[in-house]
Amino acid sequence: MRLRLLTGILALLIALPQAARADDANEIDLKLFGEDVVEGWQGCRFSLWQADRDPLRDSFAYVLFAPIPDGEALPAWVKIGEDVAAVAKQDIGSAETGMLEPVQLFKSTDGDLTVLLEIESQQRSDRGIEIDDARLTFLVNDKFPFPVRVKGLNGCLDDVGDAESAAAEAEPAVPGDGISLSQPVDIDSLDQVPAPILTAIAEQAPECEPQNTAGYSTAYTVNDAVTLWQLPCNLYANRGSNVFVLRWTYQPDVATVLMIPTVPGSGEPETAELLEATVDPATATVTSISLDRGGDCGTFGRFRLEDAPGETLEFRLLEQRSKTDCDGVQSDPADFPLVYESR
């Protein structure tokens, strides 16, 4: 009943005479977007584009886009004017049909922007669920509702068969066992991180306290089965650390914290905490730098994500460097004396 009432009110507002919309100050400055916002994301997604456009052909076609890195859609992006806003889906019931809910509601964190999706026609395909006809209605405080007809996809592009899409999805040659990562999807709050990941950190890496950090995290798709999550571990006076977690699509309630290997034979225990971690998605490598306050001594480590026994993944130490003499002479940590190099 609430949904029918909401839909009826919106329909009445949308039917306002066009003359009442003459004041531009009262209009929502909705903008279409493409690669300028989605940054080449080629993984699974929940995406909606203007009905008379095609995101594989037109540079600006999307109206709403939510990456799905591990089977669960992240908050969606919409563009109003020059600003890209994130809107999170609200739980208002299930379709219980194996299809998408015909009426969905999204809201921005500050509550100023509401987006209503009404799906009128959808069907299953090899890519997922295709949305043939739907309407998005944008509502902002003190502005007229803005409706737009859309089409869309809840699924993946693996079977598109389009030459342009196939070229965009081609993976670069990668050394080692060939693993590469998608471009990063940035998460600005722990509230947007799936609960099983935070539970895994609490149980498997109790030394990490992400709740005491700003919460900025990143998700990388490894393949259709697994996603790598990079979360803050601890925040220190002049540096921060990260923890890396795997989440499997076929076991969404289970997550595994990756341990960071140490130099073989050193006797140092493995830990989940990695200081000042930087990820290179193309090679699935992570670089860690730990410097003293003066910046003239410290350690440098480089690790690569690789296949491991038991159909899982693990980090392998590729290189470890260390400068113990804090002599006041600063240099590139990558040029510190070599301690260990993987063969």
C-alpha positions in Angstrom: 0.0 0.0 0.0 2.8 2.4 0.9 4.5 1.8 -2.5 1.3 2.3 -4.4 0.6 5.6 -2.5 4.2 6.8 -3.2 4.0 5.9 -6.8 0.6 7.7 -7.1 2.0 10.9 -5.5 5.0 10.9 -7.8 2.8 10.4 -10.8 0.7 13.4 -9.8 3.8 15.6 -9.3 5.2 14.6 -12.6 2.0 15.5 -14.3 2.3 19.2 -13.3 1.8 21.6 -16.2 5.0 22.3 -18.1 4.4 26.0 -17.6 5.1 25.5 -13.9 8.6 24.4 -14.8 9.7 27.6 -16.4 11.9 28.6 -13.5 15.3 26.8 -14.1 16.2 27.2 -10.4 13.5 24.6 -9.7 14.7 22.0 -12.1 17.1 19.1 -11.4 20.2 19.4 -13.5 20.5 15.7 -14.3 23.5 14.7 -16.5 24.3 11.6 -18.4 27.7 10.0 -17.8 30.0 7.3 -19.1 33.6 6.4 -18.7 34.2 9.8 -17.0 32.5 8.4 -14.0 32.6 4.6 -14.2 36.4 4.6 -15.0 36.4 1.6 -17.3 34.7 -0.8 -14.9 34.1 -3.9 -17.0 32.8 -6.2 -14.3 29.3 -7.1 -13.2 27.0 -4.1 -12.7 23.5 -2.8 -12.1 23.3 -0.1 -14.7 20.5 2.1 -16.2 20.9 4.3 -19.3 18.7 6.7 -21.1 16.3 4.7 -23.3 17.4 6.3 -26.6 21.1 5.7 -26.0 23.5 2.8 -25.9 26.5 2.8 -23.5 28.5 0.6 -25.9 28.2 3.3 -28.6 27.5 6.6 -26.8 30.1 8.3 -24.6 27.4 9.6 -22.3 24.5 7.3 -21.7 24.3 6.2 -18.1 21.8 7.6 -15.6 22.6 5.3 -12.7 25.5 2.8 -12.3 26.4 0.5 -9.4 29.4 -1.9 -9.6 28.8 -5.4 -8.4 32.3 -6.6 -7.4 31.2 -9.8 -5.6 27.6 -10.5 -6.1 26.3 -7.5 -4.1 25.8 -4.1 -5.7 27.6 -1.2 -4.1 25.9 2.2 -3.7 25.0 3.6 -7.2 26.3 6.7 -8.9 24.2 9.4 -10.4 25.3 12.8 -11.7 23.5 16.1 -10.9 25.2 19.1 -12.4 28.9 18.6 -12.0 28.6 16.5 -8.9 28.6 12.7 -8.8 26.4 11.5 -5.9 26.1 8.0 -4.3 22.7 6.7 -3.7 22.1 3.5 -1.6 19.2 1.2 -2.3 16.6 1.1 0.5 15.1 -2.2 1.6 11.4 -2.0 0.7 10.6 -5.6 0.0 11.4 -8.4 -2.5 9.9 -9.3 -5.8 10.0 -13.0 -4.8 10.0 -14.0 -8.5 13.7 -14.4 -9.3 13.6 -11.0 -11.0 14.3 -7.5 -9.9 11.9 -5.7 -7.6 9.5 -3.8 -9.8 9.7 -0.7 -7.6 13.0 0.3 -6.0 14.0 3.3 -3.9 17.5 4.9 -3.6 18.6 7.7 -1.3 21.7 9.7 -0.8 23.5 9.6 2.5 22.4 13.1 3.4 18.8 12.4 2.4 18.6 15.3 0.0 18.3 13.1 -3.1 15.7 10.4 -3.7 15.6 8.2 -6.8 12.5 6.0 -7.5 12.9 3.2 -10.1 9.8 1.6 -11.6 10.5 -1.4 -13.8 7.8 -2.1 -16.3 9.5 -4.8 -18.5 12.4 -7.1 -17.7 13.7 -10.5 -18.9 16.5 -12.9 -18.3 19.4 -13.3 -20.7 22.9 -14.8 -20.8 24.2 -11.6 -19.3 21.8 -11.5 -16.3 18.5 -9.6 -16.1 17.8 -7.1 -19.0 15.6 -4.2 -18.2 13.7 -3.4 -21.4 11.6 -0.5 -20.1 11.7 1.4 -16.8 11.3 4.9 -15.4 13.7 6.7 -13.0 12.3 9.7 -11.1 14.7 12.0 -9.3 13.5 14.1 -6.4 15.5 16.8 -4.7 14.2 19.2 -2.0 12.4 22.2 -3.4 12.8 21.1 -7.0 10.4 19.6 -9.5 10.5 15.8 -9.9 12.6 14.8 -13.0 11.5 11.5 -14.7 13.5 9.7 -17.4 12.8 6.6 -19.4 15.6 4.0 -19.1 16.8 0.6 -20.1 19.4 -1.4 -18.2 21.2 -4.5 -17.1 21.7 -6.3 -13.8 24.5 -8.7 -14.7 27.9 -9.0 -16.5 29.3 -8.2 -19.9 31.1 -11.5 -20.4 28.7 -12.6 -23.1 28.0 -9.4 -24.8 29.7 -10.4 -28.1 30.3 -6.8 -29.1 33.7 -6.2 -30.6 34.1 -2.8 -28.8 33.2 -4.4 -25.5 35.5 -7.3 -26.0 38.4 -5.0 -26.8 37.8 -3.0 -23.7 37.7 -6.2 -21.6 40.9 -7.7 -22.9 43.3 -8.3 -20.1 46.9 -7.2 -20.3 49.7 -9.7 -20.2 50.7 -10.2 -16.6 53.9 -11.8 -15.3 53.7 -14.8 -13.0 50.5 -16.8 -13.0 48.6 -14.2 -15.0 46.3 -12.7 -12.3 45.2 -9.1 -12.7 42.6 -6.9 -10.9 39.9 -4.7 -12.1 40.2 -0.9 -11.7 39.4 0.0 -8.1 36.0 0.9 -6.7 36.5 3.3 -3.8 34.3 3.0 -0.7 34.1 6.0 1.6 32.5 4.4 4.6 32.7 1.1 6.5 28.9 1.1 6.5 29.2 0.2 2.8 31.5 -2.8 3.3 29.7 -6.1 3.4 29.3 -7.4 7.0 31.1 -10.7 6.4 34.3 -8.9 5.6 34.3 -6.9 8.8 33.5 -10.1 10.8 36.4 -11.8 9.2 38.8 -9.0 10.2 37.5 -9.0 13.7 38.0 -12.8 14.0 41.1 -13.4 11.9 43.0 -10.2 12.3 42.1 -8.9 15.8 45.2 -6.6 15.7 43.3 -4.5 13.1 40.8 -1.9 14.3 39.2 -0.4 11.1 36.4 1.1 13.2 39.0 3.6 14.5 39.9 4.9 11.1 38.1 7.0 8.5 37.0 3.8 6.9 38.2 4.5 3.3 38.3 1.1 1.5 38.7 -0.3 -2.0 37.3 -3.3 -3.9 39.0 -5.0 -6.8 37.4 -7.8 -8.9 39.8 -10.7 -9.5 37.3 -12.7 -11.5 33.7 -13.8 -11.5 34.3 -15.9 -8.4 36.3 -13.6 -6.0 36.8 -10.0 -5.0 39.8 -8.5 -3.2 38.9 -5.9 -0.6 41.5 -3.4 0.8 40.5 -2.0 4.2 42.2 0.2 6.7 43.7 -1.8 9.6 45.2 0.8 12.0 45.9 4.5 11.9 49.2 5.6 13.5 50.6 9.1 14.2 52.2 9.5 10.8 51.1 6.5 8.7 48.3 4.0 8.2 48.1 0.3 7.6 45.8 -1.9 5.5 44.3 -5.4 5.7 43.3 -7.4 2.6 40.3 -9.7 2.5 39.0 -12.2 -0.1 35.2 -12.6 -0.6 33.9 -15.4 -2.8 30.8 -15.0 -4.9 29.6 -18.5 -4.2 30.1 -18.1 -0.5 29.0 -14.5 0.1 28.7 -15.0 3.9 32.4 -16.1 4.1 35.5 -14.0 3.8 39.2 -14.7 4.3 41.9 -12.4 5.6 45.1 -12.6 3.6 48.3 -13.0 5.6 51.4 -11.1 4.6 54.4 -13.4 4.2 57.8 -12.6 5.7 61.4 -13.3 4.5 61.8 -17.1 4.5 64.0 -18.3 7.4 63.7 -14.9 9.2 61.6 -16.4 12.0 59.3 -13.4 11.9 55.6 -14.3 12.2 53.1 -13.5 9.4 50.7 -10.7 10.0 47.6 -9.3 8.3 48.7 -5.7 8.7 50.6 -4.1 5.8 51.9 -0.5 6.2 51.3 2.1 3.5 50.0 -0.3 1.0 49.7 0.6 -2.7 48.0 -1.7 -5.2 48.9 -2.1 -8.9 45.8 -3.7 -10.5 47.5 -4.6 -13.8 50.0 -6.9 -12.1 48.0 -7.7 -8.9 51.0 -6.5 -6.9 51.0 -4.6 -3.6 53.9 -2.4 -2.5 54.5 -1.6 1.2 56.8 1.2 2.5 57.6 1.8 6.2 59.9 4.7 6.9 61.0 6.3 10.1 59.9 9.8 11.0 62.9 11.3 9.2 62.1 9.3 6.0 65.8 8.3 5.5 65.6 4.7 6.6 63.0 1.9 6.8 61.7 -1.1 4.7 60.3 -1.7 1.3 58.3 -4.8 0.3 56.6 -6.0 -2.8 54.0 -8.8 -2.9 51.9 -10.5 -5.6 48.5 -12.1 -5.4 48.7 -15.6 -6.8 46.8 -18.9 -7.0 47.3 -21.2 -4.1 46.4 -24.8 -3.2 42.8 -25.4 -2.2 41.3 -23.1 -4.9 42.2 -19.9 -3.1 44.6 -17.0 -3.4 47.6 -15.8 -1.4 50.3 -13.2 -1.3 53.8 -14.2 -2.3 56.8 -12.0 -1.3 58.6 -10.9 -4.4 61.1 -8.5 -2.9 62.2 -7.1 0.5 64.6 -4.2 1.0 65.8 -2.5 4.2 67.9 0.4 5.2 68.8 0.3 8.9 71.3 3.2 8.9 69.3 6.3 9.6 72.1 8.6 8.2 69.9 11.6 7.2 70.3 10.8 3.5 67.0 10.3 1.9 66.6 7.9 -1.1 63.9 6.0 -3.0 62.8 3.1 -0.8 62.9 0.9 -3.9 66.6 1.4 -3.9 67.2 0.3 -0.3 69.7 -2.6 0.1 68.1 -5.9 -1.1 67.3 -8.4 1.7 65.4 -11.0 -0.2 64.2 -11.5 -3.8 62.0 -14.3 -5.0 63.3 -16.6 -7.8 
